[in-house]
């Protein structure tokens, strides 16, 4: 009979081997999916990140100058009485 540590060590090794084996068996599938995943992340992710970045600036419509305001817009919205009222209505 072995000790608990020996069993735990064998179990850990077999899990690691199973994980590596799984990646080796499916590496071709991941390589085929990778371009689509990268494209999807760029099409969906970039606009979300850019929208958040732009929300941190204030820019008048007639001026190309952007002024950094940080989270001021979010604070104004979240502390507004009308926002909470409209939130409960929807």
The first five atom37 places (N, CA, C, CB, O) and aatype in JSON, in Angstrom:
{
  "aatype": [20, 20, 20, 20, 20, 20, 20, 20, 20, 20, 20, 20, 20, 20, 20, 20, 20, 20, 20, 20, 20, 20, 20, 20, 20, 20, 20, 20, 20, 20, 20, 20, 20, 20, 20, 20, 20, 20, 20, 20, 20, 20, 20, 20, 20, 20, 20, 20, 20, 20, 20, 20, 20, 20, 20, 20, 20, 20, 20, 20, 20, 20, 20, 20, 20, 20, 20, 20, 20, 20, 20, 20, 20, 20, 20, 20, 20, 20, 20, 20, 20, 20, 20, 20, 20, 20, 20, 20, 20, 20],
  "atom_mask": [
    [1, 1, 1, 1, 1],
    [1, 1, 1, 1, 1],
    [1, 1, 1, 1, 1],
    [1, 1, 1, 1, 1],
    [1, 1, 1, 1, 1],
    [1, 1, 1, 1, 1],
    [1, 1, 1, 1, 1],
    [1, 1, 1, 1, 1],
    [1, 1, 1, 1, 1],
    [1, 1, 1, 1, 1],
    [1, 1, 1, 1, 1],
    [1, 1, 1, 1, 1],
    [1, 1, 1, 1, 1],
    [1, 1, 1, 1, 1],
    [1, 1, 1, 1, 1],
    [1, 1, 1, 1, 1],
    [1, 1, 1, 1, 1],
    [1, 1, 1, 1, 1],
    [1, 1, 1, 1, 1],
    [1, 1, 1, 1, 1],
    [1, 1, 1, 1, 1],
    [1, 1, 1, 1, 1],
    [1, 1, 1, 1, 1],
    [1, 1, 1, 1, 1],
    [1, 1, 1, 1, 1],
    [1, 1, 1, 1, 1],
    [1, 1, 1, 1, 1],
    [1, 1, 1, 1, 1],
    [1, 1, 1, 1, 1],
    [1, 1, 1, 1, 1],
    [1, 1, 1, 1, 1],
    [1, 1, 1, 1, 1],
    [1, 1, 1, 1, 1],
    [1, 1, 1, 1, 1],
    [1, 1, 1, 1, 1],
    [1, 1, 1, 1, 1],
    [1, 1, 1, 1, 1],
    [1, 1, 1, 1, 1],
    [1, 1, 1, 1, 1],
    [1, 1, 1, 1, 1],
    [1, 1, 1, 1, 1],
    [1, 1, 1, 1, 1],
    [1, 1, 1, 1, 1],
    [1, 1, 1, 1, 1],
    [1, 1, 1, 1, 1],
    [1, 1, 1, 1, 1],
    [1, 1, 1, 1, 1],
    [1, 1, 1, 1, 1],
    [1, 1, 1, 1, 1],
    [1, 1, 1, 1, 1],
    [1, 1, 1, 1, 1],
    [1, 1, 1, 1, 1],
    [1, 1, 1, 1, 1],
    [1, 1, 1, 1, 1],
    [1, 1, 1, 1, 1],
    [1, 1, 1, 1, 1],
    [1, 1, 1, 1, 1],
    [1, 1, 1, 1, 1],
    [1, 1, 1, 1, 1],
    [1, 1, 1, 1, 1],
    [1, 1, 1, 1, 1],
    [1, 1, 1, 1, 1],
    [1, 1, 1, 1, 1],
    [1, 1, 1, 1, 1],
    [1, 1, 1, 1, 1],
    [1, 1, 1, 1, 1],
    [1, 1, 1, 1, 1],
    [1, 1, 1, 1, 1],
    [1, 1, 1, 1, 1],
    [1, 1, 1, 1, 1],
    [1, 1, 1, 1, 1],
    [1, 1, 1, 1, 1],
    [1, 1, 1, 1, 1],
    [1, 1, 1, 1, 1],
    [1, 1, 1, 1, 1],
    [1, 1, 1, 1, 1],
    [1, 1, 1, 1, 1],
    [1, 1, 1, 1, 1],
    [1, 1, 1, 1, 1],
    [1, 1, 1, 1, 1],
    [1, 1, 1, 1, 1],
    [1, 1, 1, 1, 1],
    [1, 1, 1, 1, 1],
    [1, 1, 1, 1, 1],
    [1, 1, 1, 1, 1],
    [1, 1, 1, 1, 1],
    [1, 1, 1, 1, 1],
    [1, 1, 1, 1, 1],
    [1, 1, 1, 1, 1],
    [1, 1, 1, 1, 1]
  ],
  "atom_positions": [
    [[0.85, -1.19, 0.0], [0.0, 0.0, 0.0], [0.89, 1.24, 0.0], [-0.96, 0.0, 1.23], [1.98, 1.25, 0.56]],
    [[0.39, 2.25, -0.63], [1.13, 3.5, -0.7], [0.55, 4.53, 0.24], [1.14, 4.02, -2.11], [-0.51, 4.34, 0.84]],
    [[1.26, 5.6, 0.36], [0.78, 6.68, 1.21], [-0.13, 7.6, 0.4], [1.97, 7.48, 1.81], [-0.22, 7.51, -0.82]],
    [[-0.78, 8.47, 1.12], [-1.7, 9.41, 0.47], [-0.93, 10.32, -0.48], [-2.45, 10.25, 1.52], [-1.43, 10.67, -1.55]],
    [[0.28, 10.71, -0.09], [1.08, 11.59, -0.93], [1.41, 10.93, -2.27], [2.37, 11.99, -0.22], [1.4, 11.58, -3.32]],
    [[1.7, 9.61, -2.24], [2.02, 8.91, -3.48], [0.81, 8.87, -4.4], [2.5, 7.48, -3.18], [0.94, 9.07, -5.61]],
    [[-0.37, 8.61, -3.83], [-1.58, 8.59, -4.64], [-1.88, 9.98, -5.21], [-2.77, 8.1, -3.8], [-2.26, 10.11, -6.37]],
    [[-1.7, 11.0, -4.39], [-1.95, 12.37, -4.85], [-0.99, 12.74, -5.96], [-1.83, 13.36, -3.68], [-1.37, 13.4, -6.93]],
    [[0.27, 12.32, -5.82], [1.26, 12.63, -6.85], [0.92, 11.94, -8.16], [2.66, 12.22, -6.38], [1.03, 12.54, -9.23]],
    [[0.51, 10.69, -8.09], [0.13, 9.97, -9.3], [-1.11, 10.58, -9.95], [-0.12, 8.49, -8.98], [-1.18, 10.68, -11.17]],
    [[-2.06, 10.98, -9.13], [-3.29, 11.58, -9.67], [-2.97, 12.9, -10.36], [-4.32, 11.8, -8.55], [-3.52, 13.2, -11.42]],
    [[-2.09, 13.7, -9.76], [-1.71, 14.97, -10.35], [-0.98, 14.75, -11.68], [-0.83, 15.78, -9.39], [-1.25, 15.44, -12.66]],
    [[-0.07, 13.79, -11.7], [0.66, 13.51, -12.93], [-0.28, 13.06, -14.04], [1.72, 12.43, -12.69], [-0.15, 13.51, -15.18]],
    [[-1.22, 12.21, -13.72], [-2.12, 11.71, -14.75], [-3.02, 12.83, -15.27], [-2.96, 10.55, -14.21], [-3.35, 12.86, -16.46]],
    [[-3.42, 13.75, -14.41], [-4.23, 14.88, -14.87], [-3.44, 15.75, -15.82], [-4.73, 15.71, -13.67], [-3.95, 16.2, -16.84]],
    [[-2.19, 15.99, -15.46], [-1.33, 16.81, -16.32], [-1.13, 16.12, -17.67], [0.03, 17.06, -15.64], [-1.2, 16.77, -18.71]],
    [[-0.88, 14.83, -17.64], [-0.68, 14.1, -18.88], [-1.95, 14.11, -19.72], [-0.26, 12.65, -18.59], [-1.89, 14.23, -20.95]],
    [[-3.1, 13.98, -19.08], [-4.37, 14.02, -19.82], [-4.56, 15.38, -20.46], [-5.55, 13.69, -18.89], [-5.01, 15.48, -21.6]],
    [[-4.23, 16.45, -19.72], [-4.39, 17.8, -20.26], [-3.49, 18.04, -21.45], [-4.11, 18.83, -19.2], [-3.92, 18.6, -22.46]],
    [[-2.23, 17.62, -21.34], [-1.29, 17.8, -22.45], [-1.72, 16.95, -23.63], [0.15, 17.43, -22.01], [-1.65, 17.39, -24.78]],
    [[-2.16, 15.73, -23.36], [-2.63, 14.86, -24.44], [-3.84, 15.44, -25.15], [-2.96, 13.48, -23.9], [-3.95, 15.35, -26.37]],
    [[-4.73, 16.03, -24.38], [-5.93, 16.65, -24.96], [-5.54, 17.79, -25.89], [-6.87, 17.17, -23.85], [-6.08, 17.92, -26.99]],
    [[-4.59, 18.62, -25.45], [-4.15, 19.73, -26.29], [-3.46, 19.23, -27.55], [-3.21, 20.65, -25.51], [-3.64, 19.8, -28.63]],
    [[-2.67, 18.17, -27.42], [-1.99, 17.63, -28.6], [-2.99, 17.06, -29.6], [-0.99, 16.55, -28.19], [-2.85, 17.24, -30.81]],
    [[-3.99, 16.36, -29.09], [-4.99, 15.76, -29.98], [-5.83, 16.82, -30.68], [-5.89, 14.81, -29.2], [-6.23, 16.63, -31.82]],
    [[-6.09, 17.92, -30.02], [-6.99, 18.93, -30.56], [-6.28, 20.19, -31.05], [-7.99, 19.31, -29.52], [-6.94, 21.2, -31.31]],
    [[-4.98, 20.15, -31.18], [-4.25, 21.36, -31.59], [-4.65, 21.82, -32.99], [-2.74, 21.1, -31.53], [-4.71, 23.02, -33.25]],
    [[-4.92, 20.88, -33.88], [-5.32, 21.26, -35.24], [-6.67, 21.98, -35.22], [-5.4, 20.01, -36.15], [-6.86, 22.95, -35.95]],
    [[-7.57, 21.51, -34.39], [-8.88, 22.17, -34.29], [-8.73, 23.6, -33.78], [-9.82, 21.37, -33.36], [-9.37, 24.51, -34.29]],
    [[-7.86, 23.78, -32.77], [-7.64, 25.13, -32.25], [-7.01, 26.03, -33.3], [-6.75, 25.08, -31.0], [-7.34, 27.22, -33.39]],
    [[-6.11, 25.49, -34.1], [-5.49, 26.29, -35.16], [-6.49, 26.68, -36.23], [-4.33, 25.52, -35.79], [-6.39, 27.76, -36.82]],
    [[-7.46, 25.82, -36.49], [-8.48, 26.15, -37.48], [-9.48, 27.18, -36.96], [-9.21, 24.9, -37.92], [-10.0, 27.98, -37.72]],
    [[-9.74, 27.15, -35.67], [-10.7, 28.08, -35.06], [-10.06, 29.44, -34.77], [-11.27, 27.48, -33.78], [-10.77, 30.45, -34.71]],
    [[-8.75, 29.48, -34.58], [-8.06, 30.7, -34.16], [-8.33, 31.9, -35.07], [-6.59, 30.44, -34.1], [-8.62, 32.97, -34.54]],
    [[-8.24, 31.8, -36.39], [-8.5, 33.0, -37.21], [-9.91, 33.55, -37.04], [-8.28, 32.67, -38.68], [-10.1, 34.76, -36.97]],
    [[-10.88, 32.66, -36.95], [-12.26, 33.13, -36.76], [-12.42, 33.78, -35.39], [-13.25, 31.96, -36.9], [-13.11, 34.79, -35.26]],
    [[-11.79, 33.2, -34.37], [-11.89, 33.78, -33.03], [-11.22, 35.14, -32.98], [-11.26, 32.84, -32.0], [-11.74, 36.07, -32.36]],
    [[-10.08, 35.28, -33.61], [-9.38, 36.57, -33.64], [-10.2, 37.61, -34.39], [-7.98, 36.43, -34.29], [-10.32, 38.75, -33.95]],
    [[-10.78, 37.22, -35.51], [-11.62, 38.13, -36.28], [-12.83, 38.56, -35.46], [-12.08, 37.47, -37.59], [-13.16, 39.75, -35.41]],
    [[-13.48, 37.61, -34.82], [-14.66, 37.92, -34.01], [-14.31, 38.84, -32.85], [-15.3, 36.63, -33.48], [-15.04, 39.8, -32.58]],
    [[-13.2, 38.57, -32.18], [-12.79, 39.45, -31.08], [-12.48, 40.85, -31.58], [-11.57, 38.87, -30.38], [-12.78, 41.83, -30.89]],
    [[-11.88, 40.96, -32.75], [-11.57, 42.3, -33.25], [-12.82, 43.04, -33.69], [-10.59, 42.21, -34.42], [-12.93, 44.25, -33.48]],
    [[-13.77, 42.35, -34.28], [-15.0, 43.0, -34.74], [-15.89, 43.38, -33.57], [-15.76, 42.09, -35.71], [-16.55, 44.43, -33.61]],
    [[-15.94, 42.56, -32.54], [-16.8, 42.82, -31.39], [-16.05, 43.59, -30.31], [-17.36, 41.51, -30.82], [-16.59, 44.53, -29.72]],
    [[-14.83, 43.2, -30.04], [-14.08, 43.77, -28.92], [-13.6, 45.19, -29.15], [-12.92, 42.92, -28.63], [-13.69, 46.02, -28.25]],
    [[-13.1, 45.48, -30.34], [-12.57, 46.82, -30.6], [-13.61, 47.91, -30.41], [-12.02, 46.88, -32.0], [-13.32, 48.9, -29.74]],
    [[-14.82, 47.79, -30.96], [-15.8, 48.86, -30.75], [-16.18, 49.05, -29.28], [-17.05, 48.56, -31.55], [-16.42, 50.17, -28.84]],
    [[-16.23, 47.97, -28.53], [-16.57, 48.1, -27.1], [-15.47, 48.86, -26.37], [-16.77, 46.7, -26.46], [-15.76, 49.76, -25.59]],
    [[-14.23, 48.5, -26.63], [-13.1, 49.18, -25.96], [-13.02, 50.64, -26.4], [-11.77, 48.45, -26.27], [-12.79, 51.52, -25.58]],
    [[-13.2, 50.89, -27.69], [-13.13, 52.26, -28.2], [-14.27, 53.12, -27.65], [-13.17, 52.26, -29.73], [-14.06, 54.3, -27.35]],
    [[-15.46, 52.56, -27.52], [-16.59, 53.3, -26.96], [-16.31, 53.68, -25.52], [-17.88, 52.47, -27.05], [-16.58, 54.8, -25.1]],
    [[-15.77, 52.74, -24.74], [-15.43, 53.05, -23.35], [-14.36, 54.13, -23.29], [-14.96, 51.78, -22.61], [-14.45, 55.04, -22.47]],
    [[-13.34, 54.03, -24.14], [-12.28, 55.04, -24.15], [-12.84, 56.41, -24.49], [-11.18, 54.65, -25.15], [-12.48, 57.4, -23.85]],
    [[-13.71, 56.48, -25.49], [-14.29, 57.77, -25.88], [-15.21, 58.33, -24.8], [-15.06, 57.61, -27.18], [-15.37, 59.54, -24.71]],
    [[-15.81, 57.47, -23.99], [-16.69, 57.96, -22.93], [-15.92, 58.67, -21.82], [-17.5, 56.81, -22.35], [-16.53, 59.37, -21.01]],
    [[-14.62, 58.5, -21.78], [-13.81, 59.17, -20.77], [-13.38, 60.57, -21.2], [-12.58, 58.33, -20.47], [-12.71, 61.27, -20.45]],
    [[-13.76, 60.97, -22.4], [-13.41, 62.29, -22.92], [-14.66, 63.09, -23.23], [-12.53, 62.16, -24.19], [-15.74, 62.54, -23.45]],
    [[-14.48, 64.41, -23.25], [-15.57, 65.3, -23.64], [-15.09, 66.05, -24.88], [-15.97, 66.29, -22.48], [-14.01, 66.65, -24.88]],
    [[-15.89, 66.02, -25.92], [-15.5, 66.64, -27.17], [-16.7, 67.33, -27.79], [-14.91, 65.59, -28.14], [-17.67, 66.66, -28.18]],
    [[-16.67, 68.66, -27.9], [-17.76, 69.35, -28.58], [-17.83, 68.95, -30.04], [-17.6, 70.88, -28.46], [-16.81, 68.59, -30.64]],
    [[-19.01, 69.0, -30.62], [-19.2, 68.56, -32.0], [-18.46, 69.45, -33.0], [-20.68, 68.54, -32.35], [-18.06, 68.97, -34.06]],
    [[-18.28, 70.72, -32.68], [-17.64, 71.64, -33.62], [-16.14, 71.8, -33.38], [-18.3, 72.99, -33.54], [-15.5, 72.65, -34.0]],
    [[-15.57, 71.0, -32.49], [-14.15, 71.13, -32.17], [-13.49, 69.75, -32.15], [-13.97, 71.85, -30.81], [-14.04, 68.8, -31.6]],
    [[-12.31, 69.65, -32.73], [-11.61, 68.36, -32.71], [-10.86, 68.11, -31.39], [-10.64, 68.3, -33.86], [-10.26, 67.05, -31.22]],
    [[-10.89, 69.07, -30.47], [-10.16, 68.95, -29.21], [-10.95, 68.1, -28.23], [-9.87, 70.35, -28.61], [-12.13, 68.33, -27.99]],
    [[-10.27, 67.11, -27.65], [-10.88, 66.25, -26.64], [-10.33, 66.62, -25.27], [-10.63, 64.75, -26.95], [-9.13, 66.82, -25.11]],
    [[-11.22, 66.72, -24.29], [-10.82, 67.02, -22.92], [-11.07, 65.79, -22.07], [-11.59, 68.25, -22.36], [-12.18, 65.25, -22.06]],
    [[-10.04, 65.34, -21.35], [-10.19, 64.16, -20.51], [-11.0, 64.52, -19.27], [-8.8, 63.59, -20.1], [-10.66, 65.45, -18.55]],
    [[-12.09, 63.78, -19.04], [-12.93, 64.03, -17.87], [-13.01, 62.81, -16.96], [-14.33, 64.43, -18.3], [-13.64, 62.88, -15.9]],
    [[-12.39, 61.73, -17.33], [-12.39, 60.53, -16.49], [-13.78, 59.93, -16.35], [-11.84, 60.85, -15.11], [-14.51, 59.78, -17.34]],
    [[-14.14, 59.58, -15.13], [-15.43, 58.94, -14.87], [-16.53, 59.95, -14.53], [-15.3, 57.94, -13.74], [-17.57, 59.57, -14.0]],
    [[-16.3, 61.22, -14.84], [-17.27, 62.27, -14.52], [-18.62, 61.99, -15.17], [-16.74, 63.63, -14.97], [-19.66, 62.19, -14.53]],
    [[-18.64, 61.54, -16.41], [-19.91, 61.25, -17.08], [-20.66, 60.14, -16.36], [-19.66, 60.86, -18.54], [-21.88, 60.22, -16.2]],
    [[-19.96, 59.12, -15.92], [-20.6, 58.01, -15.22], [-21.14, 58.45, -13.87], [-19.62, 56.85, -15.04], [-22.23, 58.03, -13.46]],
    [[-20.39, 59.29, -13.17], [-20.85, 59.8, -11.87], [-22.11, 60.64, -12.06], [-19.75, 60.63, -11.18], [-23.05, 60.52, -11.29]],
    [[-22.12, 61.49, -13.07], [-23.3, 62.33, -13.33], [-24.53, 61.47, -13.63], [-23.03, 63.28, -14.5], [-25.62, 61.75, -13.13]],
    [[-24.36, 60.46, -14.43], [-25.5, 59.6, -14.79], [-26.0, 58.83, -13.57], [-25.11, 58.62, -15.91], [-27.2, 58.79, -13.31]],
    [[-25.09, 58.21, -12.84], [-25.5, 57.36, -11.72], [-26.06, 58.13, -10.55], [-24.33, 56.54, -11.26], [-26.83, 57.58, -9.76]],
    [[-25.7, 59.4, -10.4], [-26.23, 60.2, -9.3], [-27.44, 61.03, -9.71], [-25.16, 61.12, -8.75], [-28.02, 61.73, -8.88]],
    [[-27.83, 60.96, -10.96], [-28.97, 61.72, -11.45], [-30.28, 61.1, -10.96], [-28.95, 61.79, -12.98], [-30.44, 59.88, -10.98]],
    [[-31.21, 61.95, -10.53], [-32.52, 61.46, -10.08], [-33.31, 60.88, -11.24], [-33.31, 62.59, -9.42], [-34.01, 59.88, -11.08]],
    [[-33.22, 61.5, -12.39], [-34.0, 61.03, -13.53], [-33.5, 59.66, -14.01], [-33.93, 62.04, -14.68], [-34.28, 58.86, -14.52]],
    [[-32.2, 59.39, -13.85], [-31.67, 58.09, -14.25], [-32.29, 56.97, -13.41], [-30.15, 58.06, -14.11], [-32.72, 55.96, -13.96]],
    [[-32.33, 57.15, -12.11], [-32.92, 56.11, -11.26], [-34.41, 55.96, -11.55], [-32.69, 56.43, -9.78], [-34.94, 54.85, -11.52]],
    [[-35.08, 57.07, -11.81], [-36.51, 57.01, -12.14], [-36.72, 56.24, -13.45], [-37.1, 58.44, -12.25], [-37.58, 55.37, -13.52]],
    [[-35.93, 56.55, -14.46], [-36.06, 55.85, -15.73], [-35.63, 54.4, -15.64], [-35.24, 56.56, -16.8], [-36.17, 53.53, -16.32]],
    [[-34.66, 54.13, -14.79], [-34.22, 52.75, -14.6], [-35.35, 51.9, -14.02], [-33.0, 52.7, -13.68], [-35.53, 50.75, -14.44]],
    [[-36.09, 52.45, -13.07], [-37.21, 51.7, -12.49], [-38.36, 51.56, -13.48], [-37.71, 52.39, -11.22], [-39.11, 50.58, -13.41]],
    [[-38.52, 52.5, -14.4], [-39.6, 52.42, -15.38], [-39.33, 51.37, -16.45], [-39.82, 53.77, -16.03], [-40.26, 50.78, -17.0]],
    [[-38.08, 51.15, -16.74], [-37.77, 50.15, -17.77], [-37.57, 48.83, -17.1], [-36.54, 50.54, -18.59], [-37.29, 47.83, -17.76]]
  ]
}
